């Protein structure tokens, strides 16, 4: 799993934070949403299934390396992408 470099992961985390900040600042208006209900439900379902798939991958990677993945569940539910990036960085550490 030594595919990710720390520079890429840190850049992705910073980009995620900046985009999240821009998103929250742009949605503070009182206008109505342009998305239909069906589109919103479809996006939510796809996002949920992607989260399940990623957590199963994390579980498998942790099991192979003899680590505990359940401590990552709460942060993963709150912020999946930063948690995944931190998980990848921590698993990349060379064993002592």
N, C-alpha and C positions, 0 to 999 in steps of 0.2 A: 504494500500500500504506500510505497514511497513515491507516488506519482505527484502528489501535491507539494509545491514548495511553500515555505512559510511566507514568502513575498506575495504569492498569488492569494493565499488564504487571507492574509491581512488586508490586501487590496480589496478582495471581495467583501470582507466584513465592513470596511470603511464605506465602500460603495453602497452596501445594503443600508447602513446607517443613514447616509446622506439621502438616498432615495426614500427611505421610510420617513425621514423628517420632511422632505418635500411633499410627500403624499399627505401627511397629516396637516401640514400647513395649507395645502390646496383644498382640502375637504372641509374646512371650517365654515364655508359659506352656507347660506340657508336655502340654496336652490334644490330642486328635485333631481333625483338620479335619472340618468338617461338609459340605464340598464333595465331590461325587462325582468320580471320575476323569474321566468324560466331560465334566462341566461344566468342570473345570480345563483339559482339553485344548481345549475349545471357546473358552474365554476366552483361552488362550494363542495360539491360531490367530488369533482376531480382533485381539488386541493386535499380533501380528507383522505382519499385513496392514495395520493402521492405521499402523504405523511405516513400512512400505514406501511407503504412499501419501503420508505426510507428507514423507518424504525426497525422493520424486519431486517434490513441490510445491516443496520447498526448492531442489532442483536447478534447476527451471525458473525460479524467482525469481532465483537467483544468476546463471543464464545470461543472463537478460534484462538484468540490471544489470552484466554483465561482471565478476562476482566469482567466486572459487574456492569451491566448496561442499565439496570433498573434505577440507579441513581441519576441517570440522564433523562428519565421520563418526564419529570416535572418541568425542567427547563426546556425540553423539547416541545412540550405542549404550548408553552408560553411564546417561545421564539425558536421555531424549527431551524431556520438557516444558520443563525449564529451558533446554535448548539451543535449542529452538524459540523460546522467548521472547527469549533473547539474540540469536538470529539475526534475529528481526523487529525488535528495537530497533536493531541495528547497520545493517540495511538501510534503516531509516527516517532515518538521519542524512542531512542535506542534503549534497549533493556540494559540495566546496570549489572 
